[in-house]
Amino acid sequence: MLKDFIKSLYEKVYIINFEQCSHIPSLTKEQLASLGKWYVSTGKEWLCHSDYELEEFQKLFLSFVNSDKTDNISFDSDFMPFQH
């Protein structure tokens, strides 16, 4: 019950961090849209709400990145307040 209440007030988002990367990848709008709803997709930290579990999201995201330096990209999850 508490979990449902929290879900009604907050949305789970994935945080993609490029702080340790030498460059930030560029993904097409179609690639981004296939992963979820993006709140931020520029700069060193991107935010996305996705229906995928984190491991699957990470795997799909990295499949779009044309680089062998994907080890420096970090992924995390958090909750962000939102209104219906």
N, CA, C and O atoms as a CHARMM CRD file, in Angstrom:
* protein
*
  336
    1    1 MET  N      0.81800  -1.19000   0.00000 PROA 1      0.00000
    2    1 MET  CA     0.00000   0.00000   0.00000 PROA 1      0.00000
    3    1 MET  C      0.86600   1.26000   0.00000 PROA 1      0.00000
    4    1 MET  O      0.61800   2.18000  -0.78000 PROA 1      0.00000
    5    2 LEU  N      1.86800   1.31000   0.85900 PROA 2      0.00000
    6    2 LEU  CA     2.77600   2.45200   0.88400 PROA 2      0.00000
    7    2 LEU  C      3.54100   2.55000  -0.42500 PROA 2      0.00000
    8    2 LEU  O      3.76700   3.64800  -0.93300 PROA 2      0.00000
    9    3 LYS  N      3.93900   1.41000  -0.97300 PROA 3      0.00000
   10    3 LYS  CA     4.66600   1.38800  -2.23900 PROA 3      0.00000
   11    3 LYS  C      3.81300   1.99200  -3.35300 PROA 3      0.00000
   12    3 LYS  O      4.32700   2.75200  -4.17400 PROA 3      0.00000
   13    4 ASP  N      2.51800   1.66600  -3.39600 PROA 4      0.00000
   14    4 ASP  CA     1.61800   2.22800  -4.40400 PROA 4      0.00000
   15    4 ASP  C      1.45600   3.73200  -4.22800 PROA 4      0.00000
   16    4 ASP  O      1.38000   4.47400  -5.20700 PROA 4      0.00000
   17    5 PHE  N      1.40400   4.17500  -2.98400 PROA 5      0.00000
   18    5 PHE  CA     1.29800   5.60800  -2.71100 PROA 5      0.00000
   19    5 PHE  C      2.54000   6.33500  -3.21100 PROA 5      0.00000
   20    5 PHE  O      2.43700   7.38500  -3.84700 PROA 5      0.00000
   21    6 ILE  N      3.70000   5.78300  -2.92700 PROA 6      0.00000
   22    6 ILE  CA     4.96100   6.39000  -3.37500 PROA 6      0.00000
   23    6 ILE  C      5.00300   6.43100  -4.90100 PROA 6      0.00000
   24    6 ILE  O      5.41600   7.43200  -5.48500 PROA 6      0.00000
   25    7 LYS  N      4.57600   5.34100  -5.54800 PROA 7      0.00000
   26    7 LYS  CA     4.55600   5.30300  -7.01000 PROA 7      0.00000
   27    7 LYS  C      3.62800   6.36500  -7.58300 PROA 7      0.00000
   28    7 LYS  O      3.86500   6.85600  -8.68700 PROA 7      0.00000
   29    8 SER  N      2.58600   6.72400  -6.86200 PROA 8      0.00000
   30    8 SER  CA     1.65600   7.73600  -7.35800 PROA 8      0.00000
   31    8 SER  C      2.24700   9.14200  -7.28100 PROA 8      0.00000
   32    8 SER  O      1.79600  10.04200  -7.98900 PROA 8      0.00000
   33    9 LEU  N      3.23900   9.33400  -6.43800 PROA 9      0.00000
   34    9 LEU  CA     3.85800  10.64900  -6.26900 PROA 9      0.00000
   35    9 LEU  C      5.20300  10.78100  -6.97200 PROA 9      0.00000
   36    9 LEU  O      5.63000  11.88700  -7.30600 PROA 9      0.00000
   37   10 TYR  N      5.86400   9.65900  -7.19300 PROA 10     0.00000
   38   10 TYR  CA     7.21200   9.67600  -7.75000 PROA 10     0.00000
   39   10 TYR  C      7.30500   8.75600  -8.95600 PROA 10     0.00000
   40   10 TYR  O      6.58100   7.76600  -9.06100 PROA 10     0.00000
   41   11 GLU  N      8.20000   9.09900  -9.85100 PROA 11     0.00000
   42   11 GLU  CA     8.44600   8.28300 -11.03100 PROA 11     0.00000
   43   11 GLU  C      9.88900   7.79700 -10.97200 PROA 11     0.00000
   44   11 GLU  O     10.80300   8.57800 -10.70800 PROA 11     0.00000
   45   12 LYS  N     10.08900   6.52200 -11.21600 PROA 12     0.00000
   46   12 LYS  CA    11.43000   5.96500 -11.21500 PROA 12     0.00000
   47   12 LYS  C     12.14800   6.42800 -12.48100 PROA 12     0.00000
   48   12 LYS  O     11.61700   6.31200 -13.58600 PROA 12     0.00000
   49   13 VAL  N     13.33900   6.94600 -12.30800 PROA 13     0.00000
   50   13 VAL  CA    14.13900   7.38900 -13.44800 PROA 13     0.00000
   51   13 VAL  C     15.50900   6.73400 -13.40000 PROA 13     0.00000
   52   13 VAL  O     16.01800   6.37900 -12.33600 PROA 13     0.00000
   53   14 TYR  N     16.08400   6.58600 -14.57300 PROA 14     0.00000
   54   14 TYR  CA    17.45600   6.09800 -14.68600 PROA 14     0.00000
   55   14 TYR  C     18.35800   7.28400 -14.95400 PROA 14     0.00000
   56   14 TYR  O     18.03100   8.17700 -15.73600 PROA 14     0.00000
   57   15 ILE  N     19.48700   7.27200 -14.29400 PROA 15     0.00000
   58   15 ILE  CA    20.46700   8.33700 -14.42700 PROA 15     0.00000
   59   15 ILE  C     21.65700   7.76700 -15.18000 PROA 15     0.00000
   60   15 ILE  O     22.26700   6.78900 -14.74900 PROA 15     0.00000
   61   16 ILE  N     21.98100   8.38700 -16.30700 PROA 16     0.00000
   62   16 ILE  CA    23.12900   7.97100 -17.09600 PROA 16     0.00000
   63   16 ILE  C     24.17200   9.06700 -16.92900 PROA 16     0.00000
   64   16 ILE  O     23.93300  10.22000 -17.28800 PROA 16     0.00000
   65   17 ASN  N     25.31800   8.70800 -16.38800 PROA 17     0.00000
   66   17 ASN  CA    26.33600   9.69200 -16.04800 PROA 17     0.00000
   67   17 ASN  C     27.55900   9.51600 -16.94500 PROA 17     0.00000
   68   17 ASN  O     28.08600   8.41300 -17.09200 PROA 17     0.00000
   69   18 PHE  N     27.99800  10.62600 -17.54300 PROA 18     0.00000
   70   18 PHE  CA    29.14700  10.63800 -18.44900 PROA 18     0.00000
   71   18 PHE  C     30.32900  11.41400 -17.87300 PROA 18     0.00000
   72   18 PHE  O     31.23900  11.78500 -18.61500 PROA 18     0.00000
   73   19 GLU  N     30.33000  11.66600 -16.56100 PROA 19     0.00000
   74   19 GLU  CA    31.38300  12.46400 -15.92600 PROA 19     0.00000
   75   19 GLU  C     32.78600  11.92500 -16.22100 PROA 19     0.00000
   76   19 GLU  O     33.72400  12.70100 -16.40600 PROA 19     0.00000
   77   20 GLN  N     32.92800  10.60000 -16.26400 PROA 20     0.00000
   78   20 GLN  CA    34.24600   9.98500 -16.45300 PROA 20     0.00000
   79   20 GLN  C     34.55500   9.68900 -17.92400 PROA 20     0.00000
   80   20 GLN  O     35.54800   9.02800 -18.22900 PROA 20     0.00000
   81   21 CYS  N     33.71200  10.17400 -18.83000 PROA 21     0.00000
   82   21 CYS  CA    33.88000   9.88600 -20.25800 PROA 21     0.00000
   83   21 CYS  C     34.61000  11.01700 -20.97300 PROA 21     0.00000
   84   21 CYS  O     34.45600  12.18900 -20.62900 PROA 21     0.00000
   85   22 SER  N     35.39900  10.65200 -21.96000 PROA 22     0.00000
   86   22 SER  CA    36.10800  11.65900 -22.74800 PROA 22     0.00000
   87   22 SER  C     35.17100  12.38300 -23.71200 PROA 22     0.00000
   88   22 SER  O     35.42500  13.52800 -24.08600 PROA 22     0.00000
   89   23 HSD  N     34.08300  11.71300 -24.11600 PROA 23     0.00000
   90   23 HSD  CA    33.06800  12.36400 -24.94900 PROA 23     0.00000
   91   23 HSD  C     31.68800  11.77900 -24.63800 PROA 23     0.00000
   92   23 HSD  O     31.55800  10.66000 -24.14300 PROA 23     0.00000
   93   24 ILE  N     30.68900  12.56000 -24.94100 PROA 24     0.00000
   94   24 ILE  CA    29.31300  12.14100 -24.70300 PROA 24     0.00000
   95   24 ILE  C     28.75000  11.61000 -26.02100 PROA 24     0.00000
   96   24 ILE  O     28.84500  12.28500 -27.04500 PROA 24     0.00000
   97   25 PRO  N     28.17400  10.42800 -26.01000 PROA 25     0.00000
   98   25 PRO  CA    27.65500   9.86200 -27.26700 PROA 25     0.00000
   99   25 PRO  C     26.46100  10.65000 -27.78600 PROA 25     0.00000
  100   25 PRO  O     25.75000  11.30600 -27.02500 PROA 25     0.00000
  101   26 SER  N     26.25900  10.57300 -29.08600 PROA 26     0.00000
  102   26 SER  CA    25.06300  11.19300 -29.66000 PROA 26     0.00000
  103   26 SER  C     24.15100  10.07500 -30.14800 PROA 26     0.00000
  104   26 SER  O     24.55300   9.22300 -30.94000 PROA 26     0.00000
  105   27 LEU  N     22.93100  10.09600 -29.66400 PROA 27     0.00000
  106   27 LEU  CA    21.93400   9.11300 -30.05200 PROA 27     0.00000
  107   27 LEU  C     20.82600   9.81700 -30.81700 PROA 27     0.00000
  108   27 LEU  O     20.55600  10.99500 -30.58200 PROA 27     0.00000
  109   28 THR  N     20.19200   9.10700 -31.72300 PROA 28     0.00000
  110   28 THR  CA    19.10800   9.69700 -32.50600 PROA 28     0.00000
  111   28 THR  C     17.85200   9.80400 -31.64300 PROA 28     0.00000
  112   28 THR  O     17.73600   9.15300 -30.60500 PROA 28     0.00000
  113   29 LYS  N     16.92700  10.63200 -32.09000 PROA 29     0.00000
  114   29 LYS  CA    15.65200  10.76400 -31.37700 PROA 29     0.00000
  115   29 LYS  C     14.92500   9.42700 -31.32000 PROA 29     0.00000
  116   29 LYS  O     14.28400   9.10700 -30.31900 PROA 29     0.00000
  117   30 GLU  N     15.02400   8.64700 -32.39500 PROA 30     0.00000
  118   30 GLU  CA    14.37000   7.34400 -32.45300 PROA 30     0.00000
  119   30 GLU  C     14.97400   6.38200 -31.42900 PROA 30     0.00000
  120   30 GLU  O     14.25200   5.65600 -30.74600 PROA 30     0.00000
  121   31 GLN  N     16.29400   6.38400 -31.33000 PROA 31     0.00000
  122   31 GLN  CA    16.96500   5.52000 -30.35100 PROA 31     0.00000
  123   31 GLN  C     16.54500   5.89600 -28.93900 PROA 31     0.00000
  124   31 GLN  O     16.20700   5.02900 -28.13200 PROA 31     0.00000
  125   32 LEU  N     16.56600   7.18400 -28.64600 PROA 32     0.00000
  126   32 LEU  CA    16.18400   7.64900 -27.31600 PROA 32     0.00000
  127   32 LEU  C     14.72500   7.28200 -27.01500 PROA 32     0.00000
  128   32 LEU  O     14.41700   6.77400 -25.93700 PROA 32     0.00000
  129   33 ALA  N     13.84300   7.53900 -27.96600 PROA 33     0.00000
  130   33 ALA  CA    12.42400   7.27100 -27.76200 PROA 33     0.00000
  131   33 ALA  C     12.15600   5.78600 -27.52300 PROA 33     0.00000
  132   33 ALA  O     11.22600   5.43700 -26.79600 PROA 33     0.00000
  133   34 SER  N     12.95400   4.91600 -28.12100 PROA 34     0.00000
  134   34 SER  CA    12.73300   3.48200 -27.94500 PROA 34     0.00000
  135   34 SER  C     13.06800   3.01100 -26.53500 PROA 34     0.00000
  136   34 SER  O     12.64300   1.93500 -26.11700 PROA 34     0.00000
  137   35 LEU  N     13.83100   3.82100 -25.80400 PROA 35     0.00000
  138   35 LEU  CA    14.23800   3.45600 -24.44300 PROA 35     0.00000
  139   35 LEU  C     13.27900   3.96000 -23.37400 PROA 35     0.00000
  140   35 LEU  O     13.15800   3.34900 -22.31200 PROA 35     0.00000
  141   36 GLY  N     12.59500   5.07200 -23.64500 PROA 36     0.00000
  142   36 GLY  CA    11.68700   5.60600 -22.64000 PROA 36     0.00000
  143   36 GLY  C     11.41700   7.08200 -22.81100 PROA 36     0.00000
  144   36 GLY  O     11.63400   7.65100 -23.88100 PROA 36     0.00000
  145   37 LYS  N     10.93700   7.69700 -21.73700 PROA 37     0.00000
  146   37 LYS  CA    10.61300   9.13100 -21.71500 PROA 37     0.00000
  147   37 LYS  C     11.80900   9.87500 -21.11100 PROA 37     0.00000
  148   37 LYS  O     12.17700   9.64800 -19.95900 PROA 37     0.00000
  149   38 TRP  N     12.40000  10.75800 -21.89900 PROA 38     0.00000
  150   38 TRP  CA    13.61600  11.46000 -21.47500 PROA 38     0.00000
  151   38 TRP  C     13.27900  12.81200 -20.86300 PROA 38     0.00000
  152   38 TRP  O     12.51700  13.59500 -21.43000 PROA 38     0.00000
  153   39 TYR  N     13.85900  13.07200 -19.69700 PROA 39     0.00000
  154   39 TYR  CA    13.74600  14.38200 -19.07000 PROA 39     0.00000
  155   39 TYR  C     14.95600  15.23200 -19.41200 PROA 39     0.00000
  156   39 TYR  O     14.83900  16.44300 -19.59900 PROA 39     0.00000
  157   40 VAL  N     16.12500  14.59400 -19.49500 PROA 40     0.00000
  158   40 VAL  CA    17.35900  15.27600 -19.87600 PROA 40     0.00000
  159   40 VAL  C     18.15400  14.32200 -20.75300 PROA 40     0.00000
  160   40 VAL  O     18.37300  13.16800 -20.38400 PROA 40     0.00000
  161   41 SER  N     18.59100  14.80700 -21.92600 PROA 41     0.00000
  162   41 SER  CA    19.43400  13.98100 -22.79300 PROA 41     0.00000
  163   41 SER  C     20.56800  14.80200 -23.38800 PROA 41     0.00000
  164   41 SER  O     20.99600  14.57000 -24.51800 PROA 41     0.00000
  165   42 THR  N     21.04400  15.76400 -22.60800 PROA 42     0.00000
  166   42 THR  CA    22.20400  16.56600 -22.97900 PROA 42     0.00000
  167   42 THR  C     23.07100  16.73600 -21.73600 PROA 42     0.00000
  168   42 THR  O     22.61600  16.49900 -20.61700 PROA 42     0.00000
  169   43 GLY  N     24.29100  17.13700 -21.93100 PROA 43     0.00000
  170   43 GLY  CA    25.19000  17.36500 -20.80600 PROA 43     0.00000
  171   43 GLY  C     25.79000  16.07800 -20.27900 PROA 43     0.00000
  172   43 GLY  O     25.77900  15.04900 -20.95400 PROA 43     0.00000
  173   44 LYS  N     26.30900  16.14600 -19.07500 PROA 44     0.00000
  174   44 LYS  CA    27.04000  15.01700 -18.48500 PROA 44     0.00000
  175   44 LYS  C     26.16200  14.04700 -17.69900 PROA 44     0.00000
  176   44 LYS  O     26.62800  12.98300 -17.29000 PROA 44     0.00000
  177   45 GLU  N     24.87400  14.41100 -17.48300 PROA 45     0.00000
  178   45 GLU  CA    23.97900  13.52600 -16.73700 PROA 45     0.00000
  179   45 GLU  C     22.59600  13.55300 -17.38400 PROA 45     0.00000
  180   45 GLU  O     21.95100  14.59900 -17.46000 PROA 45     0.00000
  181   46 TRP  N     22.15700  12.39300 -17.84600 PROA 46     0.00000
  182   46 TRP  CA    20.86900  12.27100 -18.51900 PROA 46     0.00000
  183   46 TRP  C     19.87800  11.57100 -17.60000 PROA 46     0.00000
  184   46 TRP  O     20.27000  10.76000 -16.76000 PROA 46     0.00000
  185   47 LEU  N     18.59200  11.88200 -17.75600 PROA 47     0.00000
  186   47 LEU  CA    17.53400  11.27100 -16.95400 PROA 47     0.00000
  187   47 LEU  C     16.44800  10.69700 -17.86400 PROA 47     0.00000
  188   47 LEU  O     15.97800  11.36700 -18.78300 PROA 47     0.00000
  189   48 CYS  N     16.06100   9.46300 -17.59900 PROA 48     0.00000
  190   48 CYS  CA    15.04800   8.80300 -18.41300 PROA 48     0.00000
  191   48 CYS  C     14.14500   7.93500 -17.54900 PROA 48     0.00000
  192   48 CYS  O     14.61500   7.21600 -16.66700 PROA 48     0.00000
  193   49 HSD  N     12.84100   8.00800 -17.81100 PROA 49     0.00000
  194   49 HSD  CA    11.91100   7.04300 -17.23200 PROA 49     0.00000
  195   49 HSD  C     11.69600   5.96200 -18.28100 PROA 49     0.00000
  196   49 HSD  O     11.40500   6.25900 -19.43900 PROA 49     0.00000
  197   50 SER  N     11.84100   4.71500 -17.87300 PROA 50     0.00000
  198   50 SER  CA    11.70300   3.60500 -18.80300 PROA 50     0.00000
  199   50 SER  C     10.94100   2.45900 -18.15200 PROA 50     0.00000
  200   50 SER  O     10.99800   2.27000 -16.93700 PROA 50     0.00000
  201   51 ASP  N     10.23700   1.70700 -18.96700 PROA 51     0.00000
  202   51 ASP  CA     9.54800   0.51700 -18.47100 PROA 51     0.00000
  203   51 ASP  C     10.48700  -0.68000 -18.37700 PROA 51     0.00000
  204   51 ASP  O     10.12800  -1.71200 -17.80900 PROA 51     0.00000
  205   52 TYR  N     11.69800  -0.54200 -18.93500 PROA 52     0.00000
  206   52 TYR  CA    12.68500  -1.61300 -18.82700 PROA 52     0.00000
  207   52 TYR  C     13.27000  -1.65700 -17.42000 PROA 52     0.00000
  208   52 TYR  O     13.34500  -0.63400 -16.74000 PROA 52     0.00000
  209   53 GLU  N     13.68000  -2.83300 -16.99100 PROA 53     0.00000
  210   53 GLU  CA    14.46100  -2.94900 -15.76200 PROA 53     0.00000
  211   53 GLU  C     15.82900  -2.33800 -16.03200 PROA 53     0.00000
  212   53 GLU  O     16.24600  -2.25500 -17.18800 PROA 53     0.00000
  213   54 LEU  N     16.53200  -1.91000 -14.99500 PROA 54     0.00000
  214   54 LEU  CA    17.79600  -1.19000 -15.15900 PROA 54     0.00000
  215   54 LEU  C     18.80700  -1.97400 -15.99400 PROA 54     0.00000
  216   54 LEU  O     19.44000  -1.39800 -16.87900 PROA 54     0.00000
  217   55 GLU  N     18.97200  -3.26800 -15.73700 PROA 55     0.00000
  218   55 GLU  CA    19.95700  -4.05300 -16.48200 PROA 55     0.00000
  219   55 GLU  C     19.63400  -4.08600 -17.97500 PROA 55     0.00000
  220   55 GLU  O     20.53000  -3.94700 -18.80800 PROA 55     0.00000
  221   56 GLU  N     18.36900  -4.26900 -18.31200 PROA 56     0.00000
  222   56 GLU  CA    17.95800  -4.30500 -19.72000 PROA 56     0.00000
  223   56 GLU  C     18.11100  -2.92900 -20.35500 PROA 56     0.00000
  224   56 GLU  O     18.56500  -2.81800 -21.49400 PROA 56     0.00000
  225   57 PHE  N     17.73700  -1.87800 -19.62500 PROA 57     0.00000
  226   57 PHE  CA    17.88500  -0.51300 -20.10700 PROA 57     0.00000
  227   57 PHE  C     19.35200  -0.22800 -20.41900 PROA 57     0.00000
  228   57 PHE  O     19.67900   0.30400 -21.48000 PROA 57     0.00000
  229   58 GLN  N     20.22500  -0.58500 -19.49200 PROA 58     0.00000
  230   58 GLN  CA    21.66000  -0.35100 -19.66600 PROA 58     0.00000
  231   58 GLN  C     22.18200  -1.09000 -20.90300 PROA 58     0.00000
  232   58 GLN  O     22.92700  -0.52100 -21.70100 PROA 58     0.00000
  233   59 LYS  N     21.79600  -2.33100 -21.05400 PROA 59     0.00000
  234   59 LYS  CA    22.23100  -3.13700 -22.20000 PROA 59     0.00000
  235   59 LYS  C     21.77700  -2.50300 -23.51400 PROA 59     0.00000
  236   59 LYS  O     22.56400  -2.38400 -24.45400 PROA 59     0.00000
  237   60 LEU  N     20.51100  -2.09900 -23.57700 PROA 60     0.00000
  238   60 LEU  CA    19.98500  -1.47600 -24.79100 PROA 60     0.00000
  239   60 LEU  C     20.65700  -0.13000 -25.07300 PROA 60     0.00000
  240   60 LEU  O     21.01000   0.16600 -26.21500 PROA 60     0.00000
  241   61 PHE  N     20.82800   0.67300 -24.03600 PROA 61     0.00000
  242   61 PHE  CA    21.47400   1.97500 -24.20800 PROA 61     0.00000
  243   61 PHE  C     22.87800   1.79800 -24.76500 PROA 61     0.00000
  244   61 PHE  O     23.26000   2.47200 -25.72200 PROA 61     0.00000
  245   62 LEU  N     23.64600   0.89400 -24.17100 PROA 62     0.00000
  246   62 LEU  CA    25.02200   0.69000 -24.61100 PROA 62     0.00000
  247   62 LEU  C     25.09400   0.11800 -26.02200 PROA 62     0.00000
  248   62 LEU  O     26.08600   0.32800 -26.71900 PROA 62     0.00000
  249   63 SER  N     24.06300  -0.60000 -26.45200 PROA 63     0.00000
  250   63 SER  CA    24.06200  -1.13100 -27.82100 PROA 63     0.00000
  251   63 SER  C     23.96400  -0.01400 -28.85600 PROA 63     0.00000
  252   63 SER  O     24.35000  -0.20400 -30.01000 PROA 63     0.00000
  253   64 PHE  N     23.45000   1.15200 -28.45200 PROA 64     0.00000
  254   64 PHE  CA    23.36200   2.30400 -29.35000 PROA 64     0.00000
  255   64 PHE  C     24.63300   3.13800 -29.38100 PROA 64     0.00000
  256   64 PHE  O     24.82400   3.94300 -30.29400 PROA 64     0.00000
  257   65 VAL  N     25.49400   2.95800 -28.40600 PROA 65     0.00000
  258   65 VAL  CA    26.69500   3.78200 -28.29200 PROA 65     0.00000
  259   65 VAL  C     27.79700   3.17500 -29.15500 PROA 65     0.00000
  260   65 VAL  O     28.21200   2.03600 -28.93900 PROA 65     0.00000
  261   66 ASN  N     28.25700   3.93500 -30.12000 PROA 66     0.00000
  262   66 ASN  CA    29.30700   3.46700 -31.01900 PROA 66     0.00000
  263   66 ASN  C     30.68000   3.81300 -30.46200 PROA 66     0.00000
  264   66 ASN  O     31.38400   4.66700 -31.00000 PROA 66     0.00000
  265   67 SER  N     31.04600   3.14600 -29.38900 PROA 67     0.00000
  266   67 SER  CA    32.32100   3.43500 -28.74900 PROA 67     0.00000
  267   67 SER  C     32.77500   2.22800 -27.95200 PROA 67     0.00000
  268   67 SER  O     31.95900   1.45700 -27.44600 PROA 67     0.00000
  269   68 ASP  N     34.08000   2.07300 -27.84500 PROA 68     0.00000
  270   68 ASP  CA    34.61500   1.00200 -27.00400 PROA 68     0.00000
  271   68 ASP  C     34.89100   1.50700 -25.59300 PROA 68     0.00000
  272   68 ASP  O     35.41400   0.76500 -24.76200 PROA 68     0.00000
  273   69 LYS  N     34.54500   2.75900 -25.31400 PROA 69     0.00000
  274   69 LYS  CA    34.80200   3.36300 -24.01000 PROA 69     0.00000
  275   69 LYS  C     33.52700   3.43700 -23.17500 PROA 69     0.00000
  276   69 LYS  O     33.29400   4.42700 -22.48200 PROA 69     0.00000
  277   70 THR  N     32.71900   2.41400 -23.23900 PROA 70     0.00000
  278   70 THR  CA    31.45400   2.42400 -22.50700 PROA 70     0.00000
  279   70 THR  C     31.63000   2.08400 -21.02900 PROA 70     0.00000
  280   70 THR  O     30.69500   2.25100 -20.24500 PROA 70     0.00000
  281   71 ASP  N     32.81800   1.60900 -20.63500 PROA 71     0.00000
  282   71 ASP  CA    33.05800   1.27500 -19.22800 PROA 71     0.00000
  283   71 ASP  C     32.95700   2.49700 -18.31700 PROA 71     0.00000
  284   71 ASP  O     32.67100   2.37200 -17.12600 PROA 71     0.00000
  285   72 ASN  N     33.19400   3.67400 -18.88600 PROA 72     0.00000
  286   72 ASN  CA    33.17700   4.89500 -18.08400 PROA 72     0.00000
  287   72 ASN  C     31.77600   5.48400 -17.91900 PROA 72     0.00000
  288   72 ASN  O     31.59400   6.43900 -17.16400 PROA 72     0.00000
  289   73 ILE  N     30.79400   4.92700 -18.61200 PROA 73     0.00000
  290   73 ILE  CA    29.41600   5.38400 -18.46700 PROA 73     0.00000
  291   73 ILE  C     28.81200   4.68300 -17.25700 PROA 73     0.00000
  292   73 ILE  O     28.85100   3.45600 -17.16300 PROA 73     0.00000
  293   74 SER  N     28.25500   5.45900 -16.33000 PROA 74     0.00000
  294   74 SER  CA    27.64900   4.83300 -15.14900 PROA 74     0.00000
  295   74 SER  C     26.12800   4.99800 -15.18500 PROA 74     0.00000
  296   74 SER  O     25.60100   5.98400 -15.70100 PROA 74     0.00000
  297   75 PHE  N     25.44900   4.01000 -14.62600 PROA 75     0.00000
  298   75 PHE  CA    23.99700   3.98200 -14.59100 PROA 75     0.00000
  299   75 PHE  C     23.54400   3.84100 -13.14300 PROA 75     0.00000
  300   75 PHE  O     24.14800   3.12100 -12.34900 PROA 75     0.00000
  301   76 ASP  N     22.46200   4.55000 -12.82100 PROA 76     0.00000
  302   76 ASP  CA    21.89000   4.47000 -11.48200 PROA 76     0.00000
  303   76 ASP  C     20.38700   4.70800 -11.61600 PROA 76     0.00000
  304   76 ASP  O     19.90800   5.06100 -12.69400 PROA 76     0.00000
  305   77 SER  N     19.65800   4.52000 -10.54600 PROA 77     0.00000
  306   77 SER  CA    18.23100   4.82500 -10.57400 PROA 77     0.00000
  307   77 SER  C     17.86600   5.64200  -9.34100 PROA 77     0.00000
  308   77 SER  O     18.52300   5.57200  -8.30300 PROA 77     0.00000
  309   78 ASP  N     16.79900   6.41400  -9.49000 PROA 78     0.00000
  310   78 ASP  CA    16.32200   7.24400  -8.39300 PROA 78     0.00000
  311   78 ASP  C     14.83800   7.50000  -8.64800 PROA 78     0.00000
  312   78 ASP  O     14.27800   7.03500  -9.64100 PROA 78     0.00000
  313   79 PHE  N     14.21700   8.23800  -7.74900 PROA 79     0.00000
  314   79 PHE  CA    12.81500   8.59600  -7.90600 PROA 79     0.00000
  315   79 PHE  C     12.68900  10.10200  -8.02500 PROA 79     0.00000
  316   79 PHE  O     13.35300  10.85100  -7.30900 PROA 79     0.00000
  317   80 MET  N     11.83300  10.54000  -8.93500 PROA 80     0.00000
  318   80 MET  CA    11.65400  11.95400  -9.20000 PROA 80     0.00000
  319   80 MET  C     10.18100  12.28700  -8.99400 PROA 80     0.00000
  320   80 MET  O      9.31600  11.57700  -9.50600 PROA 80     0.00000
  321   81 PRO  N      9.87900  13.35400  -8.25600 PROA 81     0.00000
  322   81 PRO  CA     8.47700  13.72400  -8.07000 PROA 81     0.00000
  323   81 PRO  C      7.83800  14.15700  -9.39200 PROA 81     0.00000
  324   81 PRO  O      8.48700  14.79500 -10.22100 PROA 81     0.00000
  325   82 PHE  N      6.57900  13.81100  -9.58100 PROA 82     0.00000
  326   82 PHE  CA     5.88400  14.24800 -10.78600 PROA 82     0.00000
  327   82 PHE  C      4.40400  14.42000 -10.49400 PROA 82     0.00000
  328   82 PHE  O      3.88400  13.91200  -9.50100 PROA 82     0.00000
  329   83 GLN  N      3.74800  15.13900 -11.37000 PROA 83     0.00000
  330   83 GLN  CA     2.31100  15.35900 -11.22300 PROA 83     0.00000
  331   83 GLN  C      1.58700  14.67000 -12.34800 PROA 83     0.00000
  332   83 GLN  O      2.09200  14.61600 -13.47000 PROA 83     0.00000
  333   84 HSD  N      0.41000  14.14200 -12.07100 PROA 84     0.00000
  334   84 HSD  CA    -0.39600  13.48000 -13.10200 PROA 84     0.00000
  335   84 HSD  C     -0.98200  14.50200 -14.03900 PROA 84     0.00000
  336   84 HSD  O     -1.69400  14.14300 -14.97700 PROA 84     0.00000
